[in-house]
Amino acid sequence: MESARVLDLFRTSGALLEGHFRLTSGLHSGRYLQSALVLQYPDHAGTLGRALAERVQHLQPTAILSPALGGIVIGQEVGRALGIRALFTERQDGTLMLRRGFTLTPADRVLVVEDVITTGGSTRETIDVATAAGARVLAAAAIIDRGTDQGRVSVPLFSLVQMDVPTYQPESCPLCANGIPVMKPGSRAS
Ligand SMILES: [Zn+2]
């Protein structure tokens, strides 16, 4: 699946907006990404899951492990496409862990799946959860990779789209400097 087609799915479902946005962090950006808006359509989620599965099937994983909540839907779809279990980690007292009776064993070959990877923090934490259970982590996969540092995670990283999303302090925002009105995503112009 080509990057352009993935981005079309994101754009037509409102999951990728282009303009001038004030993010919840207070930073400004010319792009706003909310992958839940494309994954709310099961057909799109299935399409993206199959596309990611194609990239990683040669690794022959035995289980998917995704960090909640963002990774759950796409993890499920990659698992469906590969015919393997899809588990998720969730936070308890601030730490990601396996709950609900989910188990991994040293026989498991794990693929960590997320919707979007940026700094790689939750990916690293999820890798640690699988490793602590004795499983081997083969790789990580995300629909969109917003980062550039290949050293963010200790395993190979696969993605459908590589996309830089620059953010700016309001004082030094080039879009503000050009007089473009700033919007809060999900609302009308402010
Ligand atoms: Zn701005």
Backbone and ligand atoms as CSV (ligand in chain L), in Angstrom:
chain,resi,resn,atom,element,x,y,z
A,1,MET,N,N,0.842,-1.189,0.000
A,1,MET,CA,C,0.000,0.000,0.000
A,1,MET,C,C,0.885,1.250,0.000
A,2,GLU,N,N,0.644,2.122,-0.968
A,2,GLU,CA,C,1.490,3.313,-1.088
A,2,GLU,C,C,1.145,4.344,-0.020
A,3,SER,N,N,2.159,5.109,0.361
A,3,SER,CA,C,1.971,6.163,1.362
A,3,SER,C,C,0.823,7.098,0.975
A,4,ALA,N,N,0.767,7.442,-0.304
A,4,ALA,CA,C,-0.248,8.410,-0.761
A,4,ALA,C,C,-1.655,7.879,-0.491
A,5,ARG,N,N,-1.847,6.579,-0.657
A,5,ARG,CA,C,-3.183,6.007,-0.439
A,5,ARG,C,C,-3.528,5.989,1.047
A,6,VAL,N,N,-2.523,5.705,1.880
A,6,VAL,CA,C,-2.733,5.746,3.325
A,6,VAL,C,C,-3.143,7.161,3.730
A,7,LEU,N,N,-2.426,8.147,3.212
A,7,LEU,CA,C,-2.724,9.535,3.571
A,7,LEU,C,C,-4.093,9.961,3.051
A,8,ASP,N,N,-4.507,9.433,1.900
A,8,ASP,CA,C,-5.864,9.717,1.400
A,8,ASP,C,C,-6.912,9.231,2.390
A,9,LEU,N,N,-6.720,8.021,2.915
A,9,LEU,CA,C,-7.670,7.490,3.897
A,9,LEU,C,C,-7.726,8.396,5.121
A,10,PHE,N,N,-6.555,8.849,5.567
A,10,PHE,CA,C,-6.502,9.749,6.723
A,10,PHE,C,C,-7.212,11.069,6.420
A,11,ARG,N,N,-6.941,11.639,5.246
A,11,ARG,CA,C,-7.526,12.941,4.918
A,11,ARG,C,C,-9.038,12.857,4.775
A,12,THR,N,N,-9.516,11.833,4.049
A,12,THR,CA,C,-10.956,11.770,3.788
A,12,THR,C,C,-11.744,11.478,5.061
A,13,SER,N,N,-11.108,10.908,6.066
A,13,SER,CA,C,-11.837,10.651,7.316
A,13,SER,C,C,-11.570,11.730,8.365
A,14,GLY,N,N,-10.837,12.768,7.993
A,14,GLY,CA,C,-10.583,13.863,8.929
A,14,GLY,C,C,-9.494,13.555,9.939
A,15,ALA,N,N,-8.759,12.464,9.726
A,15,ALA,CA,C,-7.713,12.071,10.667
A,15,ALA,C,C,-6.412,12.833,10.431
A,16,LEU,N,N,-6.319,13.500,9.285
A,16,LEU,CA,C,-5.157,14.341,8.996
A,16,LEU,C,C,-5.663,15.670,8.448
A,17,LEU,N,N,-5.431,16.716,9.235
A,17,LEU,CA,C,-5.854,18.054,8.823
A,17,LEU,C,C,-4.617,18.866,8.514
A,18,GLU,N,N,-4.721,19.714,7.493
A,18,GLU,CA,C,-3.619,20.603,7.167
A,18,GLU,C,C,-4.089,22.040,7.252
A,19,GLY,N,N,-3.298,22.883,7.864
A,19,GLY,CA,C,-3.672,24.279,8.068
A,19,GLY,C,C,-2.777,24.892,9.118
A,20,HIS,N,N,-3.371,25.343,10.206
A,20,HIS,CA,C,-2.620,26.011,11.266
A,20,HIS,C,C,-3.350,25.727,12.575
A,21,PHE,N,N,-2.742,24.904,13.423
A,21,PHE,CA,C,-3.456,24.377,14.580
A,21,PHE,C,C,-2.738,24.681,15.893
A,22,ARG,N,N,-3.554,24.899,16.921
A,22,ARG,CA,C,-3.030,24.992,18.277
A,22,ARG,C,C,-3.293,23.640,18.932
A,23,LEU,N,N,-2.214,22.913,19.213
A,23,LEU,CA,C,-2.340,21.570,19.784
A,23,LEU,C,C,-2.613,21.661,21.282
A,24,THR,N,N,-3.036,20.545,21.875
A,24,THR,CA,C,-3.341,20.560,23.316
A,24,THR,C,C,-2.094,20.910,24.126
A,25,SER,N,N,-0.915,20.658,23.575
A,25,SER,CA,C,0.338,21.007,24.250
A,25,SER,C,C,0.579,22.512,24.273
A,26,GLY,N,N,-0.222,23.262,23.481
A,26,GLY,CA,C,-0.005,24.699,23.368
A,26,GLY,C,C,0.877,25.055,22.179
A,27,LEU,N,N,1.562,24.054,21.614
A,27,LEU,CA,C,2.400,24.301,20.437
A,27,LEU,C,C,1.523,24.470,19.193
A,28,HIS,N,N,2.075,25.117,18.190
A,28,HIS,CA,C,1.376,25.267,16.910
A,28,HIS,C,C,1.958,24.292,15.880
A,29,SER,N,N,1.131,23.909,14.927
A,29,SER,CA,C,1.595,23.017,13.870
A,29,SER,C,C,0.767,23.235,12.613
A,30,GLY,N,N,1.359,22.902,11.486
A,30,GLY,CA,C,0.637,22.978,10.219
A,30,GLY,C,C,-0.132,21.701,9.920
A,31,ARG,N,N,0.027,20.709,10.801
A,31,ARG,CA,C,-0.677,19.437,10.595
A,31,ARG,C,C,-1.282,18.959,11.901
A,32,TYR,N,N,-2.418,18.321,11.800
A,32,TYR,CA,C,-3.029,17.714,12.973
A,32,TYR,C,C,-3.383,16.278,12.618
A,33,LEU,N,N,-2.948,15.357,13.460
A,33,LEU,CA,C,-3.104,13.935,13.193
A,33,LEU,C,C,-3.913,13.309,14.321
A,34,GLN,N,N,-4.995,12.641,13.983
A,34,GLN,CA,C,-5.799,11.927,14.985
A,34,GLN,C,C,-6.235,10.602,14.356
A,35,SER,N,N,-5.402,9.573,14.557
A,35,SER,CA,C,-5.629,8.327,13.817
A,35,SER,C,C,-6.915,7.611,14.216
A,36,ALA,N,N,-7.457,7.908,15.423
A,36,ALA,CA,C,-8.733,7.281,15.815
A,36,ALA,C,C,-9.831,7.601,14.798
A,37,LEU,N,N,-9.698,8.741,14.106
A,37,LEU,CA,C,-10.745,9.137,13.163
A,37,LEU,C,C,-10.734,8.301,11.886
A,38,VAL,N,N,-9.601,7.756,11.520
A,38,VAL,CA,C,-9.605,6.830,10.371
A,38,VAL,C,C,-9.908,5.404,10.850
A,39,LEU,N,N,-9.418,5.075,12.039
A,39,LEU,CA,C,-9.618,3.705,12.545
A,39,LEU,C,C,-11.039,3.460,13.027
A,40,GLN,N,N,-11.857,4.534,13.160
A,40,GLN,CA,C,-13.255,4.325,13.558
A,40,GLN,C,C,-14.027,3.596,12.459
A,41,TYR,N,N,-13.493,3.606,11.239
A,41,TYR,CA,C,-14.135,2.892,10.135
A,41,TYR,C,C,-13.500,1.505,10.026
A,42,PRO,N,N,-14.237,0.467,10.376
A,42,PRO,CA,C,-13.643,-0.883,10.374
A,42,PRO,C,C,-13.016,-1.268,9.033
A,43,ASP,N,N,-13.616,-0.814,7.930
A,43,ASP,CA,C,-13.034,-1.140,6.623
A,43,ASP,C,C,-11.639,-0.537,6.482
A,44,HIS,N,N,-11.498,0.716,6.904
A,44,HIS,CA,C,-10.194,1.381,6.817
A,44,HIS,C,C,-9.201,0.718,7.759
A,45,ALA,N,N,-9.667,0.401,8.972
A,45,ALA,CA,C,-8.788,-0.253,9.945
A,45,ALA,C,C,-8.288,-1.583,9.378
A,46,GLY,N,N,-9.203,-2.323,8.728
A,46,GLY,CA,C,-8.828,-3.600,8.135
A,46,GLY,C,C,-7.822,-3.427,7.006
A,47,THR,N,N,-8.049,-2.432,6.170
A,47,THR,CA,C,-7.141,-2.155,5.052
A,47,THR,C,C,-5.741,-1.829,5.564
A,48,LEU,N,N,-5.677,-0.958,6.575
A,48,LEU,CA,C,-4.378,-0.554,7.124
A,48,LEU,C,C,-3.710,-1.721,7.844
A,49,GLY,N,N,-4.510,-2.525,8.525
A,49,GLY,CA,C,-3.973,-3.699,9.228
A,49,GLY,C,C,-3.359,-4.703,8.260
A,50,ARG,N,N,-4.050,-4.945,7.149
A,50,ARG,CA,C,-3.514,-5.883,6.150
A,50,ARG,C,C,-2.236,-5.336,5.526
A,51,ALA,N,N,-2.215,-4.028,5.274
A,51,ALA,CA,C,-1.025,-3.420,4.669
A,51,ALA,C,C,0.181,-3.533,5.604
A,52,LEU,N,N,-0.039,-3.290,6.897
A,52,LEU,CA,C,1.077,-3.426,7.844
A,52,LEU,C,C,1.498,-4.885,7.978
A,53,ALA,N,N,0.512,-5.779,7.971
A,53,ALA,CA,C,0.810,-7.210,8.084
A,53,ALA,C,C,1.706,-7.677,6.942
A,54,GLU,N,N,1.458,-7.131,5.732
A,54,GLU,CA,C,2.291,-7.503,4.582
A,54,GLU,C,C,3.756,-7.138,4.792
A,55,ARG,N,N,3.978,-6.003,5.493
A,55,ARG,CA,C,5.356,-5.549,5.715
A,55,ARG,C,C,6.119,-6.450,6.677
A,56,VAL,N,N,5.399,-7.140,7.556
A,56,VAL,CA,C,6.072,-7.837,8.660
A,56,VAL,C,C,5.876,-9.354,8.653
A,57,GLN,N,N,5.080,-9.858,7.711
A,57,GLN,CA,C,4.734,-11.278,7.802
A,57,GLN,C,C,5.964,-12.181,7.667
A,58,HIS,N,N,7.005,-11.678,6.967
A,58,HIS,CA,C,8.214,-12.487,6.800
A,58,HIS,C,C,8.904,-12.779,8.134
A,59,LEU,N,N,8.583,-11.971,9.157
A,59,LEU,CA,C,9.202,-12.169,10.475
A,59,LEU,C,C,8.548,-13.319,11.240
A,60,GLN,N,N,7.372,-13.719,10.784
A,60,GLN,CA,C,6.616,-14.806,11.410
A,60,GLN,C,C,6.398,-14.610,12.911
A,61,PRO,N,N,5.796,-13.473,13.287
A,61,PRO,CA,C,5.489,-13.281,14.703
A,61,PRO,C,C,4.403,-14.255,15.167
A,62,THR,N,N,4.359,-14.477,16.471
A,62,THR,CA,C,3.310,-15.344,17.042
A,62,THR,C,C,2.305,-14.542,17.851
A,63,ALA,N,N,2.625,-13.284,18.139
A,63,ALA,CA,C,1.697,-12.450,18.900
A,63,ALA,C,C,1.962,-10.981,18.624
A,64,ILE,N,N,0.873,-10.204,18.652
A,64,ILE,CA,C,0.954,-8.744,18.569
A,64,ILE,C,C,0.835,-8.203,19.986
A,65,LEU,N,N,1.626,-7.193,20.305
A,65,LEU,CA,C,1.467,-6.511,21.581
A,65,LEU,C,C,1.394,-5.012,21.306
A,66,SER,N,N,0.288,-4.391,21.748
A,66,SER,CA,C,0.068,-2.971,21.481
A,66,SER,C,C,-0.150,-2.218,22.782
A,67,PRO,N,N,0.377,-0.993,22.871
A,67,PRO,CA,C,0.058,-0.180,24.042
A,67,PRO,C,C,-1.354,0.404,23.924
A,68,ALA,N,N,-2.128,0.292,25.012
A,68,ALA,CA,C,-3.470,0.895,25.033
A,68,ALA,C,C,-3.323,2.412,25.136
A,69,LEU,N,N,-4.225,3.210,24.666
A,69,LEU,CA,C,-5.388,2.766,23.901
A,69,LEU,C,C,-5.106,2.824,22.401
A,70,GLY,N,N,-4.203,3.717,22.012
A,70,GLY,CA,C,-4.028,4.013,20.599
A,70,GLY,C,C,-3.679,2.817,19.732
A,71,GLY,N,N,-2.974,1.842,20.296
A,71,GLY,CA,C,-2.513,0.729,19.476
A,71,GLY,C,C,-3.489,-0.427,19.351
A,72,ILE,N,N,-4.581,-0.392,20.132
A,72,ILE,CA,C,-5.427,-1.581,20.218
A,72,ILE,C,C,-6.123,-1.920,18.901
A,73,VAL,N,N,-6.740,-0.921,18.272
A,73,VAL,CA,C,-7.536,-1.216,17.073
A,73,VAL,C,C,-6.634,-1.720,15.941
A,74,ILE,N,N,-5.528,-1.024,15.691
A,74,ILE,CA,C,-4.657,-1.447,14.588
A,74,ILE,C,C,-3.947,-2.761,14.949
A,75,GLY,N,N,-3.628,-2.948,16.229
A,75,GLY,CA,C,-3.017,-4.218,16.655
A,75,GLY,C,C,-3.940,-5.391,16.376
A,76,GLN,N,N,-5.218,-5.196,16.674
A,76,GLN,CA,C,-6.222,-6.233,16.420
A,76,GLN,C,C,-6.270,-6.586,14.933
A,77,GLU,N,N,-6.210,-5.557,14.080
A,77,GLU,CA,C,-6.330,-5.795,12.636
A,77,GLU,C,C,-5.077,-6.459,12.059
A,78,VAL,N,N,-3.911,-6.101,12.571
A,78,VAL,CA,C,-2.689,-6.779,12.108
A,78,VAL,C,C,-2.735,-8.234,12.567
A,79,GLY,N,N,-3.204,-8.445,13.794
A,79,GLY,CA,C,-3.333,-9.808,14.306
A,79,GLY,C,C,-4.308,-10.640,13.485
A,80,ARG,N,N,-5.399,-10.021,13.097
A,80,ARG,CA,C,-6.395,-10.716,12.270
A,80,ARG,C,C,-5.775,-11.123,10.932
A,81,ALA,N,N,-5.050,-10.173,10.312
A,81,ALA,CA,C,-4.457,-10.441,8.994
A,81,ALA,C,C,-3.415,-11.556,9.069
A,82,LEU,N,N,-2.705,-11.636,10.202
A,82,LEU,CA,C,-1.643,-12.640,10.331
A,82,LEU,C,C,-2.155,-13.928,10.982
A,83,GLY,N,N,-3.377,-13.882,11.506
A,83,GLY,CA,C,-3.937,-15.061,12.158
A,83,GLY,C,C,-3.264,-15.378,13.484
A,84,ILE,N,N,-2.864,-14.337,14.220
A,84,ILE,CA,C,-2.195,-14.531,15.514
A,84,ILE,C,C,-2.883,-13.691,16.597
A,85,ARG,N,N,-2.551,-13.969,17.860
A,85,ARG,CA,C,-3.161,-13.240,18.973
A,85,ARG,C,C,-2.771,-11.768,18.937
A,86,ALA,N,N,-3.691,-10.926,19.410
A,86,ALA,CA,C,-3.408,-9.498,19.563
A,86,ALA,C,C,-3.672,-9.117,21.014
A,87,LEU,N,N,-2.599,-8.846,21.754
A,87,LEU,CA,C,-2.683,-8.481,23.169
A,87,LEU,C,C,-2.393,-6.995,23.306
A,88,PHE,N,N,-2.732,-6.447,24.465
A,88,PHE,CA,C,-2.338,-5.054,24.706
A,88,PHE,C,C,-1.837,-4.856,26.121
A,89,THR,N,N,-1.000,-3.840,26.258
A,89,THR,CA,C,-0.509,-3.433,27.577
A,89,THR,C,C,-1.312,-2.216,28.011
A,90,GLU,N,N,-1.472,-2.051,29.301
A,90,GLU,CA,C,-2.152,-0.855,29.810
A,90,GLU,C,C,-1.463,-0.391,31.078
A,91,ARG,N,N,-1.712,0.858,31.409
A,91,ARG,CA,C,-1.018,1.449,32.557
A,91,ARG,C,C,-1.697,1.105,33.868
A,92,GLN,N,N,-0.862,0.729,34.826
A,92,GLN,CA,C,-1.331,0.592,36.189
A,92,GLN,C,C,-0.304,1.321,37.038
A,93,ASP,N,N,-0.763,2.300,37.811
A,93,ASP,CA,C,0.136,3.138,38.604
A,93,ASP,C,C,1.253,3.716,37.725
A,94,GLY,N,N,0.901,4.093,36.496
A,94,GLY,CA,C,1.842,4.772,35.619
A,94,GLY,C,C,2.754,3.867,34.814
A,95,THR,N,N,2.681,2.565,35.026
A,95,THR,CA,C,3.581,1.644,34.328
A,95,THR,C,C,2.798,0.720,33.402
A,96,LEU,N,N,3.279,0.566,32.162
A,96,LEU,CA,C,2.618,-0.351,31.236
A,96,LEU,C,C,2.843,-1.778,31.683
A,97,MET,N,N,1.777,-2.578,31.637
A,97,MET,CA,C,1.911,-3.995,31.994
A,97,MET,C,C,0.833,-4.820,31.312
A,98,LEU,N,N,1.035,-6.142,31.366
A,98,LEU,CA,C,0.019,-7.068,30.875
A,98,LEU,C,C,-0.998,-7.263,31.978
A,99,ARG,N,N,-2.271,-7.121,31.638
A,99,ARG,CA,C,-3.332,-7.346,32.615
A,99,ARG,C,C,-4.356,-8.292,31.995
A,100,ARG,N,N,-5.475,-8.471,32.679
A,100,ARG,CA,C,-6.609,-9.245,32.142
A,100,ARG,C,C,-6.273,-10.709,31.869
A,101,GLY,N,N,-5.183,-11.208,32.429
A,101,GLY,CA,C,-4.833,-12.602,32.175
A,101,GLY,C,C,-4.037,-12.821,30.896
A,102,PHE,N,N,-3.660,-11.740,30.202
A,102,PHE,CA,C,-2.794,-11.882,29.017
A,102,PHE,C,C,-1.451,-12.464,29.446
A,103,THR,N,N,-0.926,-13.401,28.666
A,103,THR,CA,C,0.398,-13.946,28.973
A,103,THR,C,C,1.249,-14.040,27.701
A,104,LEU,N,N,2.545,-13.910,27.894
A,104,LEU,CA,C,3.532,-14.175,26.841
A,104,LEU,C,C,4.538,-15.138,27.455
A,105,THR,N,N,5.115,-15.976,26.617
A,105,THR,CA,C,6.097,-16.936,27.108
A,105,THR,C,C,7.373,-16.828,26.270
A,106,PRO,N,N,8.446,-17.478,26.686
A,106,PRO,CA,C,9.678,-17.453,25.886
A,106,PRO,C,C,9.488,-18.033,24.475
A,107,ALA,N,N,8.397,-18.753,24.243
A,107,ALA,CA,C,8.146,-19.289,22.897
A,107,ALA,C,C,7.568,-18.219,21.971
A,108,ASP,N,N,7.145,-17.086,22.524
A,108,ASP,CA,C,6.491,-16.065,21.703
A,108,ASP,C,C,7.479,-15.161,20.983
A,109,ARG,N,N,7.139,-14.890,19.711
A,109,ARG,CA,C,7.887,-13.951,18.864
A,109,ARG,C,C,6.949,-12.767,18.652
A,110,VAL,N,N,7.271,-11.659,19.299
A,110,VAL,CA,C,6.316,-10.559,19.442
A,110,VAL,C,C,6.577,-9.432,18.443
A,111,LEU,N,N,5.483,-8.907,17.908
A,111,LEU,CA,C,5.524,-7.701,17.094
A,111,LEU,C,C,4.769,-6.609,17.847
A,112,VAL,N,N,5.444,-5.504,18.138
A,112,VAL,CA,C,4.791,-4.380,18.812
A,112,VAL,C,C,4.128,-3.498,17.750
A,113,VAL,N,N,2.826,-3.243,17.904
A,113,VAL,CA,C,2.088,-2.481,16.895
A,113,VAL,C,C,1.438,-1.254,17.535
A,114,GLU,N,N,1.596,-0.107,16.872
A,114,GLU,CA,C,0.994,1.144,17.324
A,114,GLU,C,C,0.366,1.861,16.150
A,115,ASP,N,N,-0.485,2.838,16.456
A,115,ASP,CA,C,-1.048,3.638,15.367
A,115,ASP,C,C,0.001,4.621,14.844
A,116,VAL,N,N,0.583,5.379,15.765
A,116,VAL,CA,C,1.574,6.386,15.393
A,116,VAL,C,C,2.755,6.273,16.343
A,117,ILE,N,N,3.950,6.327,15.814
A,117,ILE,CA,C,5.134,6.365,16.671
A,117,ILE,C,C,5.809,7.722,16.486
A,118,THR,N,N,6.123,8.356,17.605
A,118,THR,CA,C,6.783,9.667,17.530
A,118,THR,C,C,8.142,9.561,18.222
A,119,THR,N,N,8.177,9.734,19.529
A,119,THR,CA,C,9.458,9.620,20.231
A,119,THR,C,C,9.836,8.164,20.490
A,120,GLY,N,N,8.849,7.267,20.429
A,120,GLY,CA,C,9.135,5.855,20.651
A,120,GLY,C,C,9.026,5.428,22.107
A,121,GLY,N,N,8.610,6.351,22.973
A,121,GLY,CA,C,8.559,6.039,24.406
A,121,GLY,C,C,7.657,4.860,24.742
A,122,SER,N,N,6.420,4.883,24.236
A,122,SER,CA,C,5.499,3.787,24.570
A,122,SER,C,C,5.924,2.501,23.876
A,123,THR,N,N,6.574,2.608,22.717
A,123,THR,CA,C,7.089,1.420,22.032
A,123,THR,C,C,8.169,0.761,22.886
A,124,ARG,N,N,9.092,1.586,23.397
A,124,ARG,CA,C,10.165,1.021,24.236
A,124,ARG,C,C,9.584,0.360,25.478
A,125,GLU,N,N,8.614,1.016,26.084
A,125,GLU,CA,C,7.999,0.437,27.290
A,125,GLU,C,C,7.319,-0.891,26.975
A,126,THR,N,N,6.652,-0.952,25.822
A,126,THR,CA,C,5.942,-2.176,25.447
A,126,THR,C,C,6.936,-3.294,25.130
A,127,ILE,N,N,8.046,-2.949,24.497
A,127,ILE,CA,C,9.109,-3.936,24.248
A,127,ILE,C,C,9.592,-4.496,25.585
A,128,ASP,N,N,9.764,-3.611,26.571
A,128,ASP,CA,C,10.240,-4.052,27.888
A,128,ASP,C,C,9.257,-5.021,28.553
A,129,VAL,N,N,7.956,-4.766,28.371
A,129,VAL,CA,C,6.950,-5.652,28.964
A,129,VAL,C,C,7.083,-7.058,28.368
A,130,ALA,N,N,7.230,-7.122,27.042
A,130,ALA,CA,C,7.343,-8.431,26.381
A,130,ALA,C,C,8.633,-9.133,26.785
A,131,THR,N,N,9.711,-8.369,26.839
A,131,THR,CA,C,11.012,-8.944,27.191
A,131,THR,C,C,11.001,-9.470,28.630
A,132,ALA,N,N,10.357,-8.711,29.530
A,132,ALA,CA,C,10.273,-9.136,30.931
A,132,ALA,C,C,9.500,-10.445,31.056
A,133,ALA,N,N,8.568,-10.681,30.114
A,133,ALA,CA,C,7.805,-11.933,30.144
A,133,ALA,C,C,8.602,-13.077,29.523
A,134,GLY,N,N,9.805,-12.775,29.030
A,134,GLY,CA,C,10.657,-13.805,28.452
A,134,GLY,C,C,10.509,-13.946,26.956
A,135,ALA,N,N,9.580,-13.177,26.353
A,135,ALA,CA,C,9.348,-13.292,24.912
A,135,ALA,C,C,10.432,-12.555,24.131
A,136,ARG,N,N,10.524,-12.889,22.843
A,136,ARG,CA,C,11.477,-12.210,21.976
A,136,ARG,C,C,10.715,-11.183,21.140
A,137,VAL,N,N,11.197,-9.939,21.102
A,137,VAL,CA,C,10.540,-8.910,20.300
A,137,VAL,C,C,11.272,-8.800,18.959
A,138,LEU,N,N,10.528,-9.045,17.879
A,138,LEU,CA,C,11.126,-9.090,16.547
A,138,LEU,C,C,11.253,-7.707,15.917
A,139,ALA,N,N,10.208,-6.892,16.131
A,139,ALA,CA,C,10.155,-5.602,15.449
A,139,ALA,C,C,9.003,-4.792,16.012
A,140,ALA,N,N,8.953,-3.533,15.596
A,140,ALA,CA,C,7.820,-2.670,15.917
A,140,ALA,C,C,7.244,-2.171,14.605
A,141,ALA,N,N,5.932,-1.906,14.598
A,141,ALA,CA,C,5.278,-1.442,13.383
A,141,ALA,C,C,4.239,-0.397,13.735
A,142,ALA,N,N,4.131,0.629,12.896
A,142,ALA,CA,C,3.148,1.686,13.112
A,142,ALA,C,C,2.604,2.127,11.764
A,143,ILE,N,N,1.371,2.614,11.756
A,143,ILE,CA,C,0.811,3.130,10.502
A,143,ILE,C,C,1.644,4.330,10.058
A,144,ILE,N,N,1.866,5.244,11.000
A,144,ILE,CA,C,2.607,6.469,10.679
A,144,ILE,C,C,3.800,6.618,11.620
A,145,ASP,N,N,4.943,6.871,11.037
A,145,ASP,CA,C,6.158,7.152,11.804
A,145,ASP,C,C,6.449,8.637,11.676
A,146,ARG,N,N,6.281,9.348,12.792
A,146,ARG,CA,C,6.497,10.804,12.785
A,146,ARG,C,C,7.930,11.178,13.129
A,147,GLY,N,N,8.748,10.215,13.429
A,147,GLY,CA,C,10.097,10.539,13.878
A,147,GLY,C,C,11.132,10.321,12.803
A,148,THR,N,N,12.364,10.665,13.110
A,148,THR,CA,C,13.431,10.493,12.131
A,148,THR,C,C,14.579,9.671,12.710
A,149,ASP,N,N,14.630,9.547,14.043
A,149,ASP,CA,C,15.746,8.865,14.677
A,149,ASP,C,C,15.521,7.351,14.679
A,150,GLN,N,N,16.270,6.646,13.822
A,150,GLN,CA,C,16.095,5.196,13.714
A,150,GLN,C,C,16.540,4.481,14.986
A,151,GLY,N,N,17.300,5.179,15.831
A,151,GLY,CA,C,17.782,4.566,17.067
A,151,GLY,C,C,16.809,4.668,18.225
A,152,ARG,N,N,15.588,5.175,17.953
A,152,ARG,CA,C,14.604,5.348,19.026
A,152,ARG,C,C,14.251,4.050,19.709
A,153,VAL,N,N,14.171,2.981,18.912
A,153,VAL,CA,C,13.833,1.682,19.484
A,153,VAL,C,C,14.921,0.679,19.120
A,154,SER,N,N,15.006,-0.382,19.933
A,154,SER,CA,C,16.104,-1.331,19.817
A,154,SER,C,C,15.834,-2.425,18.785
A,155,VAL,N,N,14.682,-2.352,18.117
A,155,VAL,CA,C,14.316,-3.380,17.125
A,155,VAL,C,C,14.010,-2.682,15.798
A,156,PRO,N,N,13.984,-3.425,14.683
A,156,PRO,CA,C,13.626,-2.801,13.404
A,156,PRO,C,C,12.222,-2.196,13.468
A,157,LEU,N,N,12.045,-1.063,12.795
A,157,LEU,CA,C,10.774,-0.348,12.821
A,157,LEU,C,C,10.184,-0.280,11.414
A,158,PHE,N,N,8.942,-0.736,11.291
A,158,PHE,CA,C,8.250,-0.723,9.998
A,158,PHE,C,C,7.083,0.260,10.067
A,159,SER,N,N,6.835,0.985,8.966
A,159,SER,CA,C,5.681,1.888,8.952
A,159,SER,C,C,5.152,1.992,7.533
A,160,LEU,N,N,3.898,2.449,7.411
A,160,LEU,CA,C,3.302,2.656,6.087
A,160,LEU,C,C,3.624,4.039,5.549
A,161,VAL,N,N,3.780,4.995,6.472
A,161,VAL,CA,C,4.036,6.379,6.077
A,161,VAL,C,C,5.076,6.988,7.003
A,162,GLN,N,N,6.016,7.700,6.406
A,162,GLN,CA,C,6.998,8.476,7.165
A,162,GLN,C,C,6.543,9.926,7.041
A,163,MET,N,N,6.254,10.562,8.162
A,163,MET,CA,C,5.716,11.920,8.070
A,163,MET,C,C,6.249,12.796,9.187
A,164,ASP,N,N,6.916,13.847,8.794
A,164,ASP,CA,C,7.424,14.809,9.759
A,164,ASP,C,C,6.283,15.781,10.086
A,165,VAL,N,N,6.056,16.010,11.353
A,165,VAL,CA,C,5.023,16.970,11.764
A,165,VAL,C,C,5.689,18.029,12.630
A,166,PRO,N,N,6.241,19.084,12.001
A,166,PRO,CA,C,6.941,20.098,12.796
A,166,PRO,C,C,5.968,20.837,13.714
A,167,THR,N,N,6.429,21.131,14.924
A,167,THR,CA,C,5.633,21.934,15.849
A,167,THR,C,C,6.460,23.162,16.232
A,168,TYR,N,N,5.753,24.221,16.611
A,168,TYR,CA,C,6.423,25.493,16.888
A,168,TYR,C,C,5.890,26.105,18.172
A,169,GLN,N,N,6.783,26.816,18.883
A,169,GLN,CA,C,6.322,27.694,19.948
A,169,GLN,C,C,5.537,28.820,19.275
A,170,PRO,N,N,4.412,29.264,19.897
A,170,PRO,CA,C,3.609,30.320,19.260
A,170,PRO,C,C,4.447,31.546,18.872
A,171,GLU,N,N,5.429,31.917,19.722
A,171,GLU,CA,C,6.238,33.119,19.435
A,171,GLU,C,C,7.069,32.970,18.170
A,172,SER,N,N,7.423,31.747,17.833
A,172,SER,CA,C,8.299,31.559,16.667
A,172,SER,C,C,7.610,30.749,15.565
A,173,CYS,N,N,6.265,30.770,15.563
A,173,CYS,CA,C,5.512,29.984,14.575
A,173,CYS,C,C,5.498,30.713,13.235
A,174,PRO,N,N,6.007,30.082,12.166
A,174,PRO,CA,C,6.031,30.742,10.858
A,174,PRO,C,C,4.627,30.962,10.298
A,175,LEU,N,N,3.676,30.125,10.704
A,175,LEU,CA,C,2.304,30.290,10.218
A,175,LEU,C,C,1.669,31.533,10.852
A,176,CYS,N,N,1.943,31.726,12.153
A,176,CYS,CA,C,1.491,32.961,12.820
A,176,CYS,C,C,2.129,34.173,12.138
A,177,ALA,N,N,3.429,34.045,11.846
A,177,ALA,CA,C,4.154,35.160,11.233
A,177,ALA,C,C,3.543,35.539,9.892
A,178,ASN,N,N,2.940,34.534,9.219
A,178,ASN,CA,C,2.299,34.813,7.933
A,178,ASN,C,C,0.857,35.275,8.088
A,179,GLY,N,N,0.411,35.440,9.343
A,179,GLY,CA,C,-0.938,35.954,9.572
A,179,GLY,C,C,-2.057,34.954,9.319
A,180,ILE,N,N,-1.735,33.652,9.290
A,180,ILE,CA,C,-2.757,32.629,9.049
A,180,ILE,C,C,-3.519,32.381,10.361
A,181,PRO,N,N,-4.856,32.440,10.348
A,181,PRO,CA,C,-5.618,32.238,11.585
A,181,PRO,C,C,-5.358,30.836,12.159
A,182,VAL,N,N,-5.217,30.762,13.487
A,182,VAL,CA,C,-4.918,29.485,14.132
A,182,VAL,C,C,-6.229,28.841,14.596
A,183,MET,N,N,-6.328,27.514,14.415
A,183,MET,CA,C,-7.538,26.787,14.785
A,183,MET,C,C,-7.202,25.767,15.846
A,184,LYS,N,N,-8.214,25.483,16.659
A,184,LYS,CA,C,-8.092,24.372,17.589
A,184,LYS,C,C,-8.709,23.183,16.856
A,185,PRO,N,N,-7.996,22.046,16.725
A,185,PRO,CA,C,-8.549,20.917,15.991
A,185,PRO,C,C,-9.912,20.515,16.575
A,186,GLY,N,N,-10.851,20.211,15.697
A,186,GLY,CA,C,-12.158,19.767,16.151
A,186,GLY,C,C,-13.108,20.902,16.443
A,187,SER,N,N,-12.673,22.130,16.238
A,187,SER,CA,C,-13.577,23.258,16.446
A,187,SER,C,C,-13.466,24.233,15.289
A,188,ARG,N,N,-14.307,25.242,15.299
A,188,ARG,CA,C,-14.252,26.274,14.267
A,188,ARG,C,C,-13.061,27.190,14.497
A,189,ALA,N,N,-12.784,28.003,13.522
A,189,ALA,CA,C,-11.662,28.946,13.640
A,189,ALA,C,C,-11.833,29.801,14.895
A,190,SER,N,N,-10.728,30.059,15.573
A,190,SER,CA,C,-10.810,30.872,16.790
A,190,SER,C,C,-10.134,32.207,16.547
L,1,ZN,ZN,ZN,1.037,29.563,14.823
